[in-house]
Amino acid sequence: MSKAAAKREQILDRLADFLLAEGLGAASLRPLAAAAGTSDRMLLYYFKDKDEILAGALERTAARLTAALEMSEITPRSRAQLEAEMLALAGSPVLWPYMCVWLEVAALAARGDPLCRAVGHRVALGFQAWIAARLAIDGPVARDAAALGLLRTVEGAIFLRSVGLG
């Protein structure tokens, strides 16, 4: 890996830390650069524009969440059992900052932000696949439909918790 590529990877890790701590609302260029330990001009040396910076940071954040979720067994189980596990995971102190970032991504996507819509879509498909791999339901169509239903349930619970009704 080149020195520039290694530096970019280091920056992405710092930016993911920033998003998890501060959220997308605080993600203007100067605070992002400060979090990365560089200037805004140097940040733009490694990334062509703010959208590329945010896309990279969100992808890194998603990769970390995926890695955390992959620690869960792939053993198929009932929808009720998986739902209980997912609700506990989503509300855990370790994963709650990720849920907060995804709520922001979803809100911005709903407002038509193309970057958040694209990133949010990829993340949601990943969540659906993760759920489907753990459901004890015969047939891929039925399993995918049940996974999407479970994803709706968990995302709804995350939203309700965020507004104080969890």
Backbone as a chain_set.jsonl record, in Angstrom:
{"seq": "MSKAAAKREQILDRLADFLLAEGLGAASLRPLAAAAGTSDRMLLYYFKDKDEILAGALERTAARLTAALEMSEITPRSRAQLEAEMLALAGSPVLWPYMCVWLEVAALAARGDPLCRAVGHRVALGFQAWIAARLAIDGPVARDAAALGLLRTVEGAIFLRSVGLG", "coords": {"N": [[0.851, -1.171, 0.0], [0.578, 2.184, -0.852], [2.074, 5.184, 0.523], [0.339, 7.379, 0.437], [-2.13, 6.072, 0.118], [-2.235, 4.651, 2.51], [-2.349, 6.792, 4.3], [-4.808, 7.878, 3.56], [-6.5, 5.791, 4.37], [-6.098, 5.909, 7.137], [-7.154, 8.44, 7.607], [-9.848, 7.955, 6.92], [-10.573, 6.21, 8.996], [-10.42, 7.954, 11.187], [-12.355, 9.807, 10.44], [-14.654, 8.219, 10.486], [-14.738, 7.723, 13.234], [-15.304, 10.341, 14.035], [-17.879, 10.759, 12.87], [-19.364, 8.897, 14.328], [-19.165, 9.953, 16.877], [-19.999, 12.642, 16.655], [-21.893, 12.944, 14.621], [-23.673, 13.367, 11.446], [-24.653, 15.936, 11.139], [-22.728, 17.637, 12.127], [-20.775, 17.504, 10.289], [-19.158, 19.336, 8.595], [-16.668, 20.723, 6.371], [-14.321, 21.826, 7.697], [-14.481, 20.906, 10.48], [-14.366, 18.141, 9.901], [-11.828, 17.93, 8.747], [-10.256, 18.721, 10.929], [-10.843, 16.614, 12.681], [-9.63, 14.604, 11.267], [-7.055, 15.258, 11.585], [-5.75, 17.04, 9.937], [-5.547, 19.67, 7.438], [-8.278, 21.428, 5.807], [-7.675, 21.771, 3.121], [-5.707, 19.788, 2.681], [-7.253, 17.578, 3.191], [-8.888, 17.623, 0.998], [-7.021, 16.959, -0.841], [-6.76, 14.231, -0.598], [-9.32, 13.369, -1.149], [-11.798, 13.971, -3.634], [-13.946, 15.743, -3.243], [-16.384, 17.031, -0.861], [-18.543, 15.248, -0.839], [-17.326, 12.822, -1.582], [-15.672, 12.495, 0.602], [-17.542, 12.211, 2.714], [-18.945, 9.952, 1.761], [-16.917, 8.01, 1.838], [-16.35, 8.018, 4.593], [-18.828, 7.217, 5.648], [-19.065, 4.695, 4.477], [-16.908, 3.432, 5.719], [-17.789, 3.514, 8.349], [-20.059, 1.882, 8.092], [-18.77, -0.509, 7.427], [-17.456, -1.059, 9.81], [-19.642, -1.479, 11.497], [-20.768, -3.711, 10.264], [-18.706, -5.551, 10.715], [-18.874, -5.731, 13.503], [-21.43, -6.825, 13.756], [-21.061, -9.262, 12.489], [-20.021, -10.883, 14.378], [-22.054, -12.188, 15.496], [-23.662, -15.311, 15.621], [-24.267, -17.343, 12.729], [-26.15, -19.228, 12.762], [-29.276, -20.434, 11.868], [-32.352, -19.165, 13.145], [-35.505, -18.648, 14.864], [-37.848, -16.087, 13.827], [-38.813, -14.541, 15.952], [-36.872, -14.987, 17.953], [-34.561, -13.953, 16.713], [-35.375, -11.325, 16.345], [-35.542, -10.395, 19.022], [-32.829, -10.579, 19.72], [-31.719, -8.75, 17.881], [-32.932, -6.336, 18.619], [-31.865, -5.989, 21.158], [-29.141, -5.779, 20.472], [-29.131, -3.46, 18.791], [-29.844, -1.456, 20.558], [-27.747, -1.442, 22.296], [-24.995, -0.013, 24.154], [-22.632, -0.046, 22.651], [-23.415, -0.289, 19.941], [-25.343, 1.7, 19.586], [-24.399, 4.361, 18.8], [-23.912, 3.914, 16.063], [-26.487, 3.389, 15.154], [-27.612, 5.883, 15.495], [-26.227, 7.402, 13.574], [-27.196, 6.114, 11.265], [-29.873, 6.79, 11.415], [-29.698, 9.515, 10.883], [-28.687, 9.382, 8.26], [-30.868, 8.156, 6.983], [-32.843, 10.121, 7.358], [-31.801, 12.257, 5.862], [-31.72, 11.03, 3.365], [-34.45, 10.711, 2.943], [-35.108, 13.323, 2.475], [-34.144, 13.639, -0.003], [-31.4, 13.608, -0.472], [-28.888, 12.558, -2.536], [-26.461, 11.177, -2.023], [-26.781, 10.144, 0.601], [-29.014, 8.595, 0.147], [-28.03, 6.639, -1.623], [-25.922, 5.452, -0.103], [-27.38, 4.703, 2.163], [-29.173, 2.892, 1.005], [-27.452, 0.795, 0.197], [-26.497, 0.004, 2.711], [-28.887, -0.788, 3.97], [-29.621, -2.962, 2.337], [-27.51, -4.649, 2.972], [-28.033, -5.089, 5.701], [-30.491, -6.42, 5.457], [-29.681, -8.762, 4.126], [-27.965, -9.804, 6.08], [-29.789, -10.369, 8.114], [-31.477, -12.225, 6.786], [-29.723, -14.368, 6.444], [-29.712, -15.436, 8.929], [-32.207, -16.337, 9.587], [-34.507, -18.931, 10.197], [-36.136, -19.94, 7.915], [-37.736, -21.51, 5.28], [-36.953, -21.328, 1.82], [-35.877, -18.831, -0.392], [-37.339, -16.51, -1.195], [-39.428, -16.216, 0.692], [-37.828, -16.037, 2.97], [-36.334, -13.691, 2.449], [-38.415, -11.82, 2.398], [-39.361, -12.029, 5.02], [-37.065, -11.169, 6.333], [-36.937, -8.503, 5.487], [-39.275, -7.562, 6.7], [-38.582, -7.903, 9.402], [-36.436, -6.164, 9.525], [-37.816, -3.742, 9.163], [-39.265, -3.702, 11.57], [-37.207, -3.55, 13.525], [-35.872, -1.192, 12.744], [-37.959, 0.6, 13.13], [-38.238, 0.404, 15.912], [-35.776, 1.483, 16.655], [-36.085, 4.109, 15.75], [-38.262, 4.904, 17.409], [-37.07, 4.677, 19.945], [-35.18, 6.686, 19.678], [-36.719, 8.986, 19.793], [-37.607, 8.985, 22.319], [-39.481, 7.039, 22.995], [-38.776, 4.462, 23.461]], "CA": [[0.0, 0.0, 0.0], [1.375, 3.41, -0.932], [1.99, 6.071, 1.676], [-0.888, 8.165, 0.281], [-3.266, 5.182, 0.378], [-2.238, 4.388, 3.95], [-2.822, 8.02, 4.95], [-6.244, 7.969, 3.288], [-7.148, 4.813, 5.251], [-6.035, 6.481, 8.484], [-8.124, 9.538, 7.627], [-11.186, 7.367, 6.945], [-10.826, 5.728, 10.358], [-10.67, 9.126, 12.045], [-13.64, 10.389, 10.05], [-15.695, 7.332, 11.022], [-14.81, 8.048, 14.665], [-15.977, 11.634, 14.131], [-19.309, 10.586, 12.611], [-19.97, 8.171, 15.444], [-19.201, 10.819, 18.058], [-20.621, 13.952, 16.432], [-23.004, 12.845, 13.685], [-23.584, 14.007, 10.136], [-24.966, 17.355, 11.261], [-21.498, 18.368, 12.449], [-19.773, 17.097, 9.308], [-18.717, 20.291, 7.579], [-15.3, 20.433, 5.951], [-13.289, 22.136, 8.703], [-14.48, 19.922, 11.572], [-13.895, 16.853, 9.388], [-10.372, 18.029, 8.612], [-9.684, 18.726, 12.285], [-10.954, 15.248, 13.194], [-8.661, 13.783, 10.529], [-5.706, 15.694, 11.931], [-5.164, 17.698, 8.782], [-6.258, 20.874, 7.022], [-9.315, 21.153, 4.828], [-7.022, 21.648, 1.808], [-5.084, 18.465, 2.588], [-8.34, 16.598, 3.114], [-9.307, 17.627, -0.403], [-5.967, 16.299, -1.609], [-7.022, 12.798, -0.534], [-10.675, 13.133, -1.632], [-12.067, 15.01, -4.635], [-14.885, 16.731, -2.728], [-16.999, 16.671, 0.42], [-19.352, 14.041, -1.018], [-16.438, 11.658, -1.541], [-15.233, 12.375, 1.997], [-18.644, 11.635, 3.497], [-19.214, 8.591, 1.29], [-15.874, 7.151, 2.394], [-16.528, 7.918, 6.049], [-20.019, 6.405, 5.908], [-18.737, 3.309, 4.121], [-16.042, 2.907, 6.783], [-18.672, 3.319, 9.496], [-20.849, 0.688, 7.786], [-17.881, -1.674, 7.511], [-17.247, -1.351, 11.24], [-20.885, -2.049, 12.02], [-20.844, -5.06, 9.707], [-17.749, -6.386, 11.45], [-19.434, -5.975, 14.84], [-22.574, -7.726, 13.61], [-20.599, -10.574, 12.045], [-19.672, -11.686, 15.548], [-23.263, -12.947, 15.811], [-23.7, -16.609, 14.947], [-25.094, -17.429, 11.529], [-27.097, -20.308, 12.988], [-30.656, -20.006, 11.646], [-33.241, -19.191, 14.302], [-36.846, -18.134, 14.596], [-37.969, -14.633, 13.685], [-38.968, -13.952, 17.296], [-35.587, -15.028, 18.641], [-33.655, -13.011, 16.06], [-35.866, -9.977, 16.653], [-35.106, -10.057, 20.38], [-31.375, -10.361, 19.665], [-31.436, -7.517, 17.141], [-33.345, -5.184, 19.419], [-30.851, -5.824, 22.209], [-27.918, -5.298, 19.832], [-29.297, -2.09, 18.292], [-29.911, -0.535, 21.686], [-26.579, -1.567, 23.163], [-24.123, 1.17, 24.135], [-21.616, -0.163, 21.601], [-23.987, -0.1, 18.611], [-26.254, 2.835, 19.493], [-23.888, 5.45, 17.952], [-24.118, 3.554, 14.658], [-27.907, 3.559, 14.863], [-27.845, 7.328, 15.386], [-25.731, 7.824, 12.258], [-28.095, 5.624, 10.222], [-31.085, 7.611, 11.466], [-29.385, 10.739, 10.145], [-28.601, 9.023, 6.842], [-32.235, 7.927, 6.51], [-33.544, 11.409, 7.307], [-31.289, 13.007, 4.709], [-32.175, 10.317, 2.165], [-35.865, 11.041, 2.782], [-35.142, 14.698, 1.951], [-33.667, 13.605, -1.375], [-29.947, 13.655, -0.595], [-28.518, 11.378, -3.318], [-25.388, 10.433, -1.361], [-27.347, 9.382, 1.717], [-29.913, 7.574, -0.403], [-27.209, 5.545, -2.163], [-25.251, 4.765, 1.002], [-28.428, 4.083, 2.971], [-29.697, 1.736, 0.266], [-26.467, -0.298, 0.305], [-26.465, -0.464, 4.097], [-30.139, -1.506, 4.226], [-29.524, -4.271, 1.674], [-26.596, -5.449, 3.785], [-28.764, -5.507, 6.907], [-31.482, -7.419, 5.055], [-28.961, -10.016, 3.861], [-27.487, -10.297, 7.366], [-30.955, -10.943, 8.796], [-31.921, -13.414, 6.043], [-28.781, -15.462, 6.695], [-29.906, -15.93, 10.289], [-33.601, -16.745, 9.782], [-34.847, -20.325, 9.912], [-37.323, -19.937, 7.057], [-37.433, -22.186, 4.008], [-37.208, -20.604, 0.579], [-35.252, -17.508, -0.397], [-38.312, -15.419, -1.316], [-40.058, -16.069, 2.003], [-36.793, -15.605, 3.915], [-36.035, -12.275, 2.181], [-39.579, -11.032, 2.822], [-39.346, -12.0, 6.491], [-35.927, -10.333, 6.732], [-37.338, -7.109, 5.294], [-40.233, -7.26, 7.759], [-37.841, -7.779, 10.653], [-35.684, -4.911, 9.426], [-38.784, -2.668, 9.446], [-39.562, -3.727, 13.005], [-36.049, -3.075, 14.285], [-35.673, 0.226, 12.42], [-39.025, 1.33, 13.828], [-37.878, 0.45, 17.334], [-34.667, 2.44, 16.776], [-36.69, 5.441, 15.636], [-39.037, 5.195, 18.623], [-36.13, 4.925, 21.034], [-34.518, 7.985, 19.464], [-37.632, 10.07, 20.162], [-37.981, 8.811, 23.713], [-40.564, 6.085, 23.196], [-38.187, 3.116, 23.434]], "C": [[0.904, 1.244, 0.0], [1.179, 4.253, 0.327], [0.701, 6.899, 1.625], [-2.121, 7.316, 0.584], [-3.372, 4.865, 1.865], [-2.755, 5.601, 4.716], [-4.327, 8.173, 4.753], [-7.013, 7.001, 4.196], [-7.185, 5.321, 6.696], [-7.054, 7.609, 8.632], [-9.548, 8.982, 7.705], [-11.536, 6.821, 8.324], [-11.154, 6.886, 11.296], [-12.013, 9.77, 11.72], [-14.808, 9.528, 10.529], [-15.86, 7.575, 12.519], [-15.579, 9.341, 14.879], [-17.481, 11.479, 13.928], [-20.012, 9.886, 13.761], [-20.094, 9.041, 16.691], [-20.058, 12.06, 17.856], [-21.829, 13.926, 15.499], [-22.778, 13.603, 12.394], [-23.835, 15.504, 10.198], [-23.74, 18.207, 11.528], [-20.431, 18.187, 11.373], [-19.557, 18.132, 8.203], [-17.214, 20.101, 7.391], [-14.257, 20.695, 7.036], [-13.318, 21.185, 9.895], [-14.027, 18.529, 11.128], [-12.378, 16.846, 9.273], [-9.705, 17.993, 9.981], [-9.722, 17.319, 12.877], [-9.932, 14.33, 12.535], [-7.227, 14.161, 10.849], [-4.985, 16.364, 10.779], [-5.935, 18.982, 8.474], [-7.345, 20.508, 6.019], [-8.719, 21.02, 3.42], [-6.365, 20.28, 1.639], [-6.146, 17.369, 2.508], [-8.821, 16.487, 1.663], [-8.213, 17.121, -1.343], [-6.266, 14.798, -1.699], [-8.386, 12.417, -1.093], [-11.05, 14.272, -2.58], [-13.024, 16.089, -4.14], [-15.522, 16.213, -1.434], [-17.859, 15.405, 0.287], [-18.491, 12.78, -0.969], [-15.916, 11.421, -0.121], [-16.32, 11.688, 2.823], [-18.97, 10.214, 3.063], [-18.184, 7.623, 1.871], [-16.036, 6.939, 3.883], [-17.741, 7.063, 6.396], [-19.775, 4.94, 5.557], [-17.849, 2.67, 5.195], [-16.872, 2.628, 8.033], [-19.517, 2.056, 9.297], [-20.007, -0.573, 7.886], [-17.616, -2.057, 8.962], [-18.476, -1.993, 11.854], [-21.046, -3.483, 11.523], [-19.912, -6.008, 10.455], [-18.27, -6.711, 12.846], [-20.593, -6.972, 14.76], [-22.146, -9.137, 13.215], [-20.165, -11.457, 13.216], [-20.863, -12.529, 15.996], [-23.259, -14.244, 14.997], [-24.618, -16.572, 13.731], [-26.121, -18.554, 11.667], [-28.524, -19.801, 12.783], [-31.51, -20.158, 12.905], [-34.582, -18.565, 13.943], [-36.827, -16.61, 14.489], [-38.041, -13.967, 15.047], [-37.63, -13.915, 18.039], [-34.622, -14.013, 18.037], [-34.085, -11.569, 16.334], [-35.402, -9.532, 18.037], [-33.605, -9.76, 20.412], [-31.036, -9.035, 18.994], [-31.826, -6.272, 17.936], [-32.35, -4.923, 20.549], [-29.555, -5.269, 21.635], [-28.036, -3.825, 19.452], [-29.299, -1.075, 19.421], [-28.71, -0.584, 22.61], [-25.711, -0.32, 23.08], [-23.072, 1.135, 23.03], [-22.206, 0.179, 20.23], [-24.896, 1.12, 18.485], [-25.683, 4.007, 18.679], [-24.038, 5.165, 16.455], [-25.578, 3.768, 14.267], [-28.236, 5.044, 14.694], [-27.373, 7.865, 14.039], [-26.695, 7.359, 11.176], [-29.436, 6.332, 10.255], [-30.868, 8.921, 10.707], [-29.317, 10.472, 8.64], [-30.008, 8.855, 6.274], [-33.007, 9.237, 6.385], [-33.095, 12.228, 6.104], [-31.704, 12.339, 3.397], [-33.642, 10.651, 1.891], [-36.052, 12.448, 2.214], [-34.563, 14.788, 0.543], [-32.17, 13.692, -1.558], [-29.47, 12.398, -1.337], [-27.411, 10.539, -2.686], [-25.959, 9.564, -0.248], [-28.309, 8.307, 1.227], [-29.114, 6.379, -0.913], [-26.541, 4.753, -1.047], [-26.286, 4.036, 1.859], [-29.007, 2.84, 2.315], [-28.751, 0.545, 0.39], [-26.447, -0.873, 1.718], [-27.721, -1.274, 4.408], [-30.132, -2.884, 3.562], [-28.591, -5.203, 2.442], [-27.262, -5.96, 5.048], [-29.769, -6.604, 6.563], [-30.811, -8.765, 4.804], [-28.456, -10.64, 5.156], [-28.619, -10.993, 8.116], [-31.369, -12.249, 8.117], [-31.02, -14.61, 6.307], [-29.001, -16.106, 8.057], [-31.34, -16.377, 10.58], [-33.815, -18.197, 9.366], [-36.174, -20.366, 9.164], [-36.925, -20.566, 5.735], [-37.793, -21.286, 2.835], [-36.664, -19.19, 0.613], [-36.243, -16.352, -0.482], [-38.977, -15.159, 0.034], [-39.058, -15.547, 3.035], [-36.464, -14.118, 3.714], [-37.189, -11.375, 2.617], [-39.626, -10.932, 4.342], [-38.214, -11.126, 7.002], [-36.277, -8.859, 6.584], [-38.343, -6.685, 6.367], [-39.552, -7.067, 9.104], [-37.012, -6.503, 10.661], [-36.603, -3.717, 9.697], [-39.068, -2.577, 10.939], [-38.42, -3.126, 13.817], [-35.801, -1.591, 14.011], [-36.745, 1.086, 13.09], [-38.734, 1.467, 15.311], [-36.739, 1.438, 17.581], [-35.206, 3.862, 16.706], [-37.438, 5.815, 16.917], [-38.13, 5.454, 19.816], [-35.497, 6.301, 20.905], [-35.407, 9.166, 19.844], [-38.205, 9.879, 21.566], [-39.115, 7.85, 23.984], [-40.061, 4.642, 23.171], [-38.356, 2.489, 24.743]], "O": [[1.867, 1.327, 0.762], [0.234, 4.05, 1.09], [0.048, 7.097, 2.649], [-3.054, 7.787, 1.234], [-4.472, 4.816, 2.417], [-3.514, 5.455, 5.674], [-5.04, 8.557, 5.68], [-8.063, 7.358, 4.731], [-8.193, 5.175, 7.386], [-7.73, 7.718, 9.655], [-10.365, 9.486, 8.475], [-12.675, 6.955, 8.772], [-12.075, 6.79, 12.107], [-12.723, 10.225, 12.616], [-15.842, 10.059, 10.936], [-16.982, 7.628, 13.021], [-16.406, 9.437, 15.787], [-18.272, 12.001, 14.713], [-21.132, 10.246, 14.122], [-21.031, 8.876, 17.472], [-20.763, 12.486, 18.771], [-22.694, 14.797, 15.582], [-21.828, 14.375, 12.26], [-23.288, 16.259, 9.395], [-23.723, 19.388, 11.183], [-19.306, 18.664, 11.528], [-19.75, 17.841, 7.023], [-16.57, 19.396, 8.167], [-13.391, 19.852, 7.265], [-12.262, 20.692, 10.293], [-13.377, 17.816, 11.893], [-11.721, 15.877, 9.654], [-8.699, 17.309, 10.166], [-8.757, 16.877, 13.501], [-9.429, 13.397, 13.16], [-6.29, 13.476, 10.439], [-3.763, 16.272, 10.656], [-6.877, 19.328, 9.188], [-7.336, 19.415, 5.452], [-9.217, 20.233, 2.614], [-6.456, 19.679, 0.569], [-5.954, 16.355, 1.837], [-9.118, 15.397, 1.174], [-8.472, 16.882, -2.522], [-6.053, 14.175, -2.738], [-8.595, 11.265, -1.474], [-10.661, 15.417, -2.351], [-12.927, 17.238, -4.571], [-15.232, 15.106, -0.979], [-17.896, 14.585, 1.204], [-18.892, 11.78, -0.375], [-15.742, 10.277, 0.3], [-16.06, 10.718, 3.534], [-19.243, 9.359, 3.905], [-18.54, 6.543, 2.342], [-15.881, 5.825, 4.382], [-17.691, 6.269, 7.336], [-20.232, 4.046, 6.269], [-18.026, 1.5, 5.536], [-16.672, 1.612, 8.698], [-19.673, 1.257, 10.221], [-20.48, -1.597, 8.379], [-17.56, -3.24, 9.299], [-18.368, -2.937, 12.636], [-21.421, -4.369, 12.292], [-20.29, -7.132, 10.785], [-18.125, -7.839, 13.318], [-20.713, -7.859, 15.606], [-22.813, -10.106, 13.577], [-19.965, -12.659, 13.042], [-20.708, -13.467, 16.778], [-22.89, -14.25, 13.822], [-25.62, -15.857, 13.714], [-26.891, -18.79, 10.736], [-28.944, -18.849, 13.442], [-31.403, -21.146, 13.63], [-34.759, -18.022, 12.852], [-35.922, -15.942, 14.989], [-37.4, -12.94, 15.272], [-37.302, -12.917, 18.681], [-33.94, -13.294, 18.767], [-33.241, -10.695, 16.531], [-34.92, -8.411, 18.2], [-33.168, -8.805, 21.055], [-30.179, -8.288, 19.469], [-31.112, -5.27, 17.914], [-32.036, -3.773, 20.856], [-28.935, -4.39, 22.235], [-27.145, -3.031, 19.754], [-28.809, 0.043, 19.258], [-28.654, 0.148, 23.598], [-25.691, 0.356, 22.051], [-22.668, 2.184, 22.528], [-21.56, 0.866, 19.439], [-25.192, 1.538, 17.365], [-26.437, 4.61, 17.915], [-24.267, 6.085, 15.67], [-25.87, 4.269, 13.181], [-29.047, 5.41, 13.845], [-28.048, 8.695, 13.431], [-26.991, 8.12, 10.255], [-30.082, 6.463, 9.215], [-31.748, 9.377, 9.978], [-29.834, 11.256, 7.843], [-30.301, 9.362, 5.191], [-33.74, 9.439, 5.417], [-33.92, 12.823, 5.41], [-32.007, 13.028, 2.422], [-34.03, 10.851, 0.74], [-37.048, 12.722, 1.545], [-34.494, 15.871, -0.039], [-31.699, 13.836, -2.686], [-29.628, 11.289, -0.827], [-27.424, 9.314, -2.803], [-25.65, 8.375, -0.167], [-28.406, 7.234, 1.823], [-29.483, 5.233, -0.66], [-26.586, 3.522, -1.044], [-26.084, 2.881, 2.234], [-29.298, 1.852, 2.989], [-29.185, -0.576, 0.654], [-26.387, -2.089, 1.9], [-27.638, -2.328, 5.038], [-30.586, -3.862, 4.156], [-28.85, -6.402, 2.55], [-27.086, -7.118, 5.428], [-29.887, -7.596, 7.283], [-31.325, -9.8, 5.229], [-28.508, -11.859, 5.321], [-28.431, -12.07, 8.682], [-31.586, -13.259, 8.786], [-31.497, -15.742, 6.385], [-28.52, -17.212, 8.305], [-31.649, -16.755, 11.71], [-33.355, -18.626, 8.308], [-37.199, -20.774, 9.71], [-35.908, -20.206, 5.142], [-38.801, -20.58, 2.856], [-36.952, -18.431, 1.538], [-36.0, -15.302, 0.112], [-39.076, -14.012, 0.469], [-39.403, -14.714, 3.873], [-36.331, -13.373, 4.685], [-36.962, -10.287, 3.146], [-39.902, -9.863, 4.887], [-38.377, -10.418, 7.996], [-35.951, -8.052, 7.455], [-38.265, -5.57, 6.883], [-39.91, -6.165, 9.861], [-36.9, -5.838, 11.691], [-36.206, -2.78, 10.389], [-39.107, -1.482, 11.501], [-38.645, -2.291, 14.692], [-35.55, -0.821, 14.938], [-36.454, 2.185, 13.564], [-38.957, 2.526, 15.898], [-36.731, 2.145, 18.588], [-34.828, 4.717, 17.507], [-37.265, 6.914, 17.445], [-38.394, 6.354, 20.612], [-35.3, 6.999, 21.9], [-34.9, 10.235, 20.183], [-39.173, 10.537, 21.946], [-39.662, 7.836, 25.087], [-40.823, 3.715, 22.895], [-37.932, 1.351, 24.942]]}, "num_chains": 1, "name": "protein.A"}
